[in-house]
């Protein structure tokens, strides 16, 4: 199978080389995004694979279809950069990726600990040889009530891993999971908001979850609540969140994702002027930790994402079932 792989990063090349030796595939590897300027590099390909920076809207999908491409994969879990309805109308089959939930779950708990122990201002002080302790008193995880919104594979793993800290865990999901009952108490969202000291979000970005963290929902949370988001930036009404940081309604905020992060995260922008004003403003608060969409970024995850992106293309072409097809 001829496959053009776009957005190839250096950390993917070793696994792609391995797959080229073990699977019936021929690759054309492209570092850049799939765009009008690079589209010609998909000529002769039966399938294409991208990451999240390539926008596969109807126009792009139509061009791919006209070129003879029948299969598309994204080496990401999220698919909001692909017009799935258009793909279905055009007869293009699309798949996404999966990776072990431990990567994001571990990172989520790390963010909780960073803000609980005030590591960001402590790190700032060390840069100027200030080793004082005033203002750095933290809180113990085992004394917290942690609310987990969404108990899919990542949320469930967060719950299991958190249980070792001895904290009280509340969970909210559309469907309650019996396997998690030994670790968490399932409650409605109002109760979770009202009783949680820390709230972490593990739901996909959908019309229903868009801006679910807003002025109204924040008003139902505890004063000084800690919010963690390693899911999607679009879950947050950033104006409401910023206002709540300024008024100290939110005690701490840690986010690995940010709305309109495209073109900033995963790129070297140190000599540029960043145009995401909300991001630039929020990151200056000592109680706000922003990381560059890296919770997934482990060796195990990269291998899994590459494998999923290529194997699913082969499976779709050969008529084999794949749980990754959308």
C-alpha positions as CSV (number, residue, x, y, z in Angstrom):
1,X,0.0,0.0,0.0
2,X,1.3,3.4,-0.9
3,X,0.9,5.9,1.9
4,X,2.0,9.5,2.2
5,X,2.7,10.4,5.8
6,X,2.4,14.1,6.6
7,X,3.7,16.0,9.7
8,X,6.4,13.5,10.3
9,X,8.4,14.3,13.4
10,X,11.9,13.0,14.2
11,X,10.5,10.9,17.1
12,X,8.3,9.0,14.7
13,X,10.9,8.1,12.1
14,X,12.3,5.0,13.9
15,X,8.9,3.4,14.2
16,X,8.0,4.3,10.6
17,X,11.2,2.7,9.4
18,X,10.3,-0.4,11.4
19,X,6.8,-0.6,9.9
20,X,8.2,-0.2,6.4
21,X,10.2,-3.4,6.9
22,X,7.5,-5.4,8.6
23,X,4.3,-4.3,6.7
24,X,3.4,-4.3,3.0
25,X,3.6,-0.5,2.8
26,X,5.6,2.1,0.9
27,X,6.0,5.4,2.6
28,X,6.5,9.0,1.3
29,X,7.4,10.9,4.5
30,X,6.7,14.6,4.6
31,X,7.6,16.9,7.5
32,X,5.1,19.6,6.6
33,X,1.3,19.7,7.0
34,X,-1.1,18.5,4.4
35,X,-2.1,21.7,2.6
36,X,-2.7,23.1,-0.9
37,X,1.1,23.5,-1.2
38,X,2.0,20.0,-0.2
39,X,-1.1,18.1,-1.7
40,X,0.9,17.0,-4.8
41,X,3.0,14.8,-2.5
42,X,0.0,12.6,-2.0
43,X,-0.1,11.8,-5.8
44,X,-0.2,8.0,-6.3
45,X,-1.0,7.3,-2.6
46,X,-3.9,5.1,-1.6
47,X,-3.9,6.4,1.9
48,X,-2.6,9.5,3.8
49,X,-1.8,10.0,7.4
50,X,-1.6,13.3,9.3
51,X,-1.4,14.8,12.7
52,X,-3.6,17.5,14.2
53,X,-2.1,20.5,12.4
54,X,-3.5,19.6,9.0
55,X,-7.0,20.8,8.4
56,X,-9.0,18.2,6.4
57,X,-12.0,20.2,5.5
58,X,-14.5,19.4,2.6
59,X,-12.3,21.1,0.0
60,X,-9.2,19.2,1.0
61,X,-11.1,15.9,1.2
62,X,-12.5,16.4,-2.2
63,X,-9.1,17.0,-3.6
64,X,-7.8,13.8,-2.0
65,X,-10.7,11.8,-3.3
66,X,-10.1,13.2,-6.9
67,X,-6.4,12.1,-6.6
68,X,-7.5,8.5,-5.8
69,X,-6.9,8.5,-2.1
70,X,-9.5,6.3,-0.4
71,X,-8.2,6.1,3.2
72,X,-7.2,8.8,5.7
73,X,-5.8,8.4,9.2
74,X,-4.9,10.9,11.9
75,X,-2.3,9.9,14.3
76,X,-4.2,11.6,17.1
77,X,-7.2,10.7,19.3
78,X,-8.9,14.0,18.6
79,X,-10.5,14.4,15.2
80,X,-11.9,18.0,15.2
81,X,-9.6,18.9,12.4
82,X,-11.4,16.5,10.0
83,X,-14.8,17.1,8.4
84,X,-16.1,13.6,9.1
85,X,-19.5,14.3,7.6
86,X,-17.9,15.3,4.3
87,X,-15.6,12.3,4.4
88,X,-18.6,10.0,4.7
89,X,-20.4,11.7,1.8
90,X,-17.3,11.4,-0.3
91,X,-16.8,7.7,0.5
92,X,-13.5,8.4,2.2
93,X,-12.8,6.1,5.2
94,X,-11.2,7.7,8.2
95,X,-9.5,6.4,11.3
96,X,-7.9,7.9,14.4
97,X,-5.3,6.7,16.9
98,X,-5.2,5.4,20.4
99,X,-2.4,5.3,23.0
100,X,-2.1,3.9,26.6
101,X,-4.2,6.1,29.0
102,X,-1.4,6.1,31.6
103,X,0.5,8.9,29.8
104,X,-2.2,11.5,30.2
105,X,-3.3,10.1,33.6
106,X,0.2,10.4,35.0
107,X,0.6,13.9,33.7
108,X,-2.8,14.9,35.1
109,X,-1.8,13.8,38.6
110,X,1.5,15.5,38.2
111,X,-0.2,18.8,37.5
112,X,-2.4,18.4,40.6
113,X,0.7,18.0,42.7
114,X,2.5,20.9,41.0
115,X,-0.2,23.3,41.9
116,X,-1.0,21.8,45.3
117,X,2.7,22.3,46.3
118,X,3.1,25.7,44.6
119,X,6.0,24.5,42.5
120,X,5.8,27.2,39.8
121,X,6.5,30.2,42.2
122,X,9.1,28.1,44.0
123,X,10.9,27.4,40.7
124,X,10.8,31.1,39.8
125,X,12.5,32.0,43.1
126,X,15.3,29.5,42.6
127,X,16.2,31.2,39.3
128,X,17.3,34.2,41.4
129,X,18.7,32.3,44.3
130,X,15.7,33.0,46.5
131,X,15.2,30.0,48.7
132,X,12.6,31.5,51.1
133,X,9.5,29.6,52.0
134,X,7.0,32.4,52.7
135,X,3.9,31.9,50.5
136,X,4.9,28.4,49.3
137,X,2.9,26.4,51.9
138,X,1.2,23.6,50.1
139,X,-1.6,21.1,50.7
140,X,-1.6,17.3,51.0
141,X,-3.3,15.3,48.3
142,X,-4.8,12.8,50.8
143,X,-6.8,15.7,52.3
144,X,-8.5,16.7,49.0
145,X,-11.7,15.7,47.4
146,X,-11.0,15.2,43.7
147,X,-13.8,15.3,41.1
148,X,-13.2,13.5,37.9
149,X,-15.5,14.6,35.0
150,X,-15.5,11.8,32.4
151,X,-14.6,8.2,33.2
152,X,-13.4,6.9,29.8
153,X,-10.1,5.2,29.6
154,X,-8.1,8.2,30.8
155,X,-10.5,9.4,33.5
156,X,-10.8,5.8,34.8
157,X,-7.0,5.5,34.9
158,X,-6.8,8.8,36.8
159,X,-9.2,7.5,39.4
160,X,-7.3,4.2,39.9
161,X,-4.0,6.0,40.2
162,X,-5.4,8.7,42.5
163,X,-6.8,6.1,44.8
164,X,-3.3,5.3,46.0
165,X,-3.0,8.8,47.5
166,X,-5.9,8.2,49.9
167,X,-8.0,11.2,48.7
168,X,-11.8,11.2,48.4
169,X,-12.7,10.7,44.7
170,X,-16.0,11.8,43.1
171,X,-16.8,10.9,39.5
172,X,-19.3,12.0,36.9
173,X,-20.1,10.3,33.7
174,X,-23.2,9.8,31.5
175,X,-22.9,6.1,32.3
176,X,-21.6,4.9,35.6
177,X,-18.9,2.3,35.6
178,X,-19.3,-0.6,38.0
179,X,-15.5,-1.3,37.9
180,X,-14.7,2.1,39.4
181,X,-17.1,1.9,42.4
182,X,-14.3,0.6,44.7
183,X,-12.3,3.7,44.0
184,X,-14.8,6.6,43.4
185,X,-18.4,7.6,44.3
186,X,-20.5,8.5,41.2
187,X,-22.5,11.7,41.7
188,X,-24.3,14.2,39.6
189,X,-22.3,17.1,38.1
190,X,-23.8,19.7,40.6
191,X,-22.6,17.6,43.5
192,X,-19.2,17.1,42.1
193,X,-18.8,20.9,41.5
194,X,-20.0,21.7,44.9
195,X,-17.9,19.3,46.9
196,X,-14.6,19.0,45.0
197,X,-11.4,20.7,46.0
198,X,-9.8,19.7,42.7
199,X,-11.7,19.1,39.4
200,X,-10.1,17.4,36.4
201,X,-11.8,17.1,33.0
202,X,-11.6,14.0,30.8
203,X,-14.3,14.5,28.2
204,X,-14.1,14.9,24.4
205,X,-14.9,18.2,22.7
206,X,-18.5,18.1,21.5
207,X,-21.3,20.7,21.1
208,X,-22.5,19.5,24.6
209,X,-19.1,20.0,26.3
210,X,-18.1,23.2,24.6
211,X,-17.4,25.9,27.2
212,X,-18.8,23.6,30.0
213,X,-16.5,25.5,32.3
214,X,-18.2,28.9,32.3
215,X,-19.3,31.6,34.7
216,X,-22.4,29.7,35.7
217,X,-20.6,26.4,36.3
218,X,-17.7,28.1,38.1
219,X,-20.2,29.8,40.4
220,X,-21.3,26.3,41.6
221,X,-17.8,25.3,42.6
222,X,-16.0,25.8,45.9
223,X,-14.1,29.1,46.4
224,X,-10.4,28.3,45.7
225,X,-11.1,25.3,43.6
226,X,-8.3,23.8,41.5
227,X,-9.1,23.1,37.9
228,X,-7.1,20.7,35.7
229,X,-7.6,20.3,31.9
230,X,-5.6,17.8,29.9
231,X,-8.5,17.1,27.5
232,X,-9.4,20.0,25.2
233,X,-9.0,23.8,25.5
234,X,-12.4,24.3,24.1
235,X,-14.0,23.0,27.3
236,X,-13.1,26.3,28.9
237,X,-14.7,29.7,28.5
238,X,-11.4,31.3,28.9
239,X,-12.8,34.8,29.7
240,X,-14.8,33.3,32.6
241,X,-11.8,31.3,33.8
242,X,-9.5,34.3,33.6
243,X,-12.0,36.4,35.6
244,X,-12.2,33.6,38.2
245,X,-8.4,33.5,38.5
246,X,-8.3,37.3,39.0
247,X,-11.0,37.2,41.7
248,X,-9.5,34.1,43.3
249,X,-12.6,32.1,42.9
250,X,-10.3,29.6,41.2
251,X,-7.4,28.9,43.5
252,X,-5.1,27.3,40.9
253,X,-5.4,26.3,37.2
254,X,-3.3,23.8,35.3
255,X,-3.9,23.2,31.5
256,X,-2.0,21.2,29.0
257,X,-4.4,22.4,26.2
258,X,-5.6,25.8,25.2
259,X,-8.1,27.0,22.7
260,X,-6.4,28.3,19.5
261,X,-3.2,26.6,20.5
262,X,-2.6,25.7,16.8
263,X,0.6,27.3,15.4
264,X,2.0,27.9,18.9
265,X,2.2,24.6,20.7
266,X,4.6,22.1,19.3
267,X,6.6,24.9,17.5
268,X,9.6,27.0,18.4
269,X,8.1,30.5,18.7
270,X,10.7,32.1,21.1
271,X,11.6,34.9,18.7
272,X,8.0,35.6,17.7
273,X,5.1,37.6,19.1
274,X,2.4,35.3,20.2
275,X,-1.1,36.4,19.1
276,X,-3.1,34.3,21.6
277,X,-3.5,37.1,24.1
278,X,-5.5,34.9,26.5
279,X,-2.7,32.4,26.7
280,X,0.0,35.1,27.2
281,X,-2.0,36.8,29.9
282,X,-2.9,33.7,31.9
283,X,0.5,32.2,32.0
284,X,1.9,35.1,34.1
285,X,-0.1,34.2,37.2
286,X,1.9,32.3,39.8
287,X,-1.0,29.9,40.4
288,X,-1.5,29.0,36.7
289,X,0.5,26.2,35.0
290,X,0.3,25.9,31.2
291,X,2.1,23.1,29.4
292,X,2.4,22.7,25.7
293,X,0.0,19.9,24.9
294,X,2.5,17.3,26.0
295,X,0.5,15.0,28.4
296,X,0.4,12.3,25.7
297,X,4.1,12.6,24.8
298,X,5.8,9.4,25.9
299,X,7.8,6.9,24.0
300,X,5.0,4.4,24.3
301,X,2.3,6.8,23.1
302,X,4.3,7.8,20.0
303,X,4.8,4.2,19.0
304,X,1.1,3.5,19.5
305,X,0.0,6.5,17.5
306,X,2.2,5.7,14.6
307,X,1.2,2.0,14.6
308,X,-2.5,3.0,14.8
309,X,-2.1,5.5,12.0
310,X,-0.6,3.0,9.6
311,X,-2.2,-0.3,10.6
312,X,-5.7,1.2,10.4
313,X,-5.1,2.3,6.8
314,X,-4.0,-1.2,5.9
315,X,-7.0,-2.8,7.8
316,X,-9.5,-0.5,6.0
317,X,-8.0,-1.3,2.6
318,X,-7.9,-5.0,3.2
319,X,-11.4,-5.1,4.6
320,X,-10.4,-6.1,8.1
321,X,-12.4,-4.6,11.0
322,X,-10.7,-1.9,13.0
323,X,-12.0,-0.3,16.1
324,X,-10.2,2.9,15.1
325,X,-12.4,3.7,12.1
326,X,-14.7,6.7,12.6
